């Protein structure tokens, strides 16, 4: 027990050894909070959009699918750009763009205009994530899992704050409440831009100089590594499928089943807050144990909690959603860390594959859940979700087995 308790103390002691690197991580975490805080309130205003714009859940689900597909499809391109250009400029510009688009989402007169701004915000999110991850991981030499989890923590908190804030402002201000997100985005982007001008040059030069070999070209990716990257993406897809359906329709499901308009936003906020805790625990644990084992346990937790949430009485929703958020958060940093170990000279691409392609099923899950909800009800749409993370457990076990057979060093712990 004494050894176990000593680990966090050692980690905290090492945390203060490089203030500039940790300042960079903190700044990227804040930028992540600002972007997600401006981007993730749409599920809370879905019931009002359905009434005001005269759309059904299937169209909302289709819009979610298109927006997330755009994010996923564009991220590898932006990841390639982040590895070769100036990610420190992409980050603040993305925050401003997402804030502008989502601020307009509540005042759009038609569903077509709503679709344009939501998809536009998705492009901004696609640009942000690989660029910010590349900057954050460029300084994560010691305990990279913990460091990346701090970066992810900001985004998780943003996802929590966004629906919680608008949930309490909507009754007084209505849909124009979304306009308040624009000044928040402008101020946050200015702070990030000025901070990066001070902190980024040395770290970025070091990261860019390590990208190429002696001939000035980028090393090709071996086929075995491509297969393992594909399995990591597939395992991420299983948790994203569940997340897309839950985050889009839980407020409407709670309103339909329990006749409570406030509880849905509170549950999303609780899930995101517990996800922040799970995020840090997942990254910290992955620095000390095999990352694939951490991911397998977390996906199992997501499956069990997903099964319970839609079946328990209202008094048990809070603990079940808390467990769901914690387990889901723990799955976030580990695949990115494993992908970075597979292709250490292409951090932007590694992050884009996991946070981009790995999130494609989030839109598919939301779209399918919307189609099912219109025909059989929201309860029937959410009940099968536990099956997908269970498939993810099998995929990550296959990943670990192939890595051992091919003698790929990805399973070695860092830090």
Protein Blocks (a to p, Z undefined) as FASTA:
>chain_A
ZZmmmmmmmmmmmmmmmmmlmmmmmmmmmmmmmmmmmmmmmmmmmmmmmmmnopafklmm
mmmmmmmmmmmmmmmmmmmmmmmmcfklmmmmmmmmmmmmmmmmmmcfbfklmmmmmmmm
mmmmmmmmmmmmmmmmmmmmgokllmmmmmmmmmmmmmmmmmmmmmmmmmmnommlmmmm
mmmmmmmmmmmmmmmmmmmmmmmmmmmmmmpcfkopacdddfklmmmmmmmmmmmmmmmm
mmmmmmmmmmmmmmmmnopaklmmmmmmmmmmmmmmmmmmmmmmmmmmcfklmmmmmmmm
mmmmmmmmmmmcfklmmmmmmmmmmmmmmmmmmmmmmmmmmmmmlmmlmmmmmmmmmmmm
mmmmmmmmmmmmmmnojklmmmmmmmmmmmmmmmmmmmmmmmmmnopaklpceZZ
